Amino acid sequence: MSLDYTNSIPLHVQLKQKIEQKIYNGHYTDKIPSERELMDEYYVSRSTVRQSINQLVREGILVRKPGKGTFIAVKTINDWLGNLSSTSENIEKIGMSPGGKLVISKEIELFGERHHWFSKSTSL
C-alpha cells in the first residue's frame, strides 16, 4: 500500500491520515508498527514516518515509549465524551433553581362547545 506521490498533499500528512484511519478502524489497537515497518509498507523515508508520528504524538493520539515503541494513547472517558452533566446541574451553574410546575388539563363544555382548560399547581 503506497501513498499518492502525485497529490499536492505532503507525504507525511498522507501517512498521518492513513495511520489515524487504521487506529480509528481498529486495525491498530495497542501498538503501531515500527518506523522501519511503516517505511517498507508505504515506501517512504524515515523522516516522513517520523514527521507523521511526531504530529500524532503532539495531537495526543500516540505515545512514544523509548525502547518499547509507539503506542495508541489511552484516553480517559472524559476526553472521549467531554463533561457530561444533567439539565439540573446546568441550570444551577447559571445561578437558577431547577424545578417544575404541575399543569392540570381538563376538557370542559362551555355553551355547547368543548374547550381545554389549564390550571397551574404549586412547584414541585
Number of C-alpha atoms within 10 A of each C-alpha: 7 12 16 13 10 8 9 8 10 13 21 20 16 19 22 19 14 15 20 20 13 13 18 11 10 10 12 16 12 14 16 19 15 13 18 12 12 19 18 14 13 16 14 17 15 14 12 21 23 16 16 21 25 16 15 19 17 10 10 13 16 22 19 15 9 7 6 9 13 19 18 19 15 12 10 9 9 9 9 8 8 9 8 9 8 8 10 12 14 13 13 12 10 8 9 11 11 12 9 10 10 11 11 10 11 10 10 12 11 9 7 7 7 10 12 10 11 11 9 10 11 8 9 8
